[in-house]
């Protein structure tokens, strides 16, 4: 089965939103996911909500290329940030034509976190935006069960869950749990792979998530099994940051390799091309 693919911004975070759109168009993606908030203090900020020239340029590239913005991120509500703080980003998401945002709840106060998620859904609904809750495995909402509890509590029609292969594979979530949940909760998935062994330190865990993910089929996560348990017609967003490879061959080639290897692994099962072989071919031709 062929799938629609989105280029997640974290895969090519050194690129501005207009550059992400252009790279997606040149390398064969239908969608992009754009990051418009800063997740770490030293992370680059592409402030689409307030930088009007950047917004104008991004919309121009979308119009020229035909690529669409699938989702905006990251609506990360920690103890210091509530849903109303993200109203400009919600409006920017709608202006870009996207219908999805990604939220996280790294907050030890579960009652507050749940209330904030409900409020974010209520703010997003008039804009036609669906809110997908991601569950990073090192946060307080760190597995499918925790995310499900939030979804059941808020009971909003525009609320769902984002399954990221890394987080699902490294949490105590199961395919049996996933299969029992409402299909309408799952509107897209973050696709990547990773080694089976979880790093022993938090620094190592974060480094894997932000800098060292693997292409599908290269690691120990059951990517095909997880995706087979989700609706089959949802887009697959490739979130596969590879800092070392990006330095070696550039972000555009990483985006191209990510799509080529993922299509081989998922669209044409049994005809898997390894990323290492593909990269070696690229180097030989250079």
Secondary structure, DSSP 4 states (H G I P E B T S, - for coil): ----EEEEGGGGTTS-HHHHHHHHHHHT-SEEEEE-S-SSTTS----TTT-HHHHHHHHHHHHHH--EEEEEEEEE--TT--GGGGHHHHHHHHHTT--EEEEE---S-HHHHHHHHHHHHHHHHTTT-EEEEE--TTSSS-SHHHHHHHHHHH--TTEEEEEEHHHHHHTT--HHHHHTS-GGG-SEEEE-B--SSPPSSHHHHHHHHHHB-B-TTSSSS-HHHHHHHS-TTSEEEE---BHHHHHHH-HHHHHHHHHHHHIIIIITTT-PPPHHHHHHHHHHH-
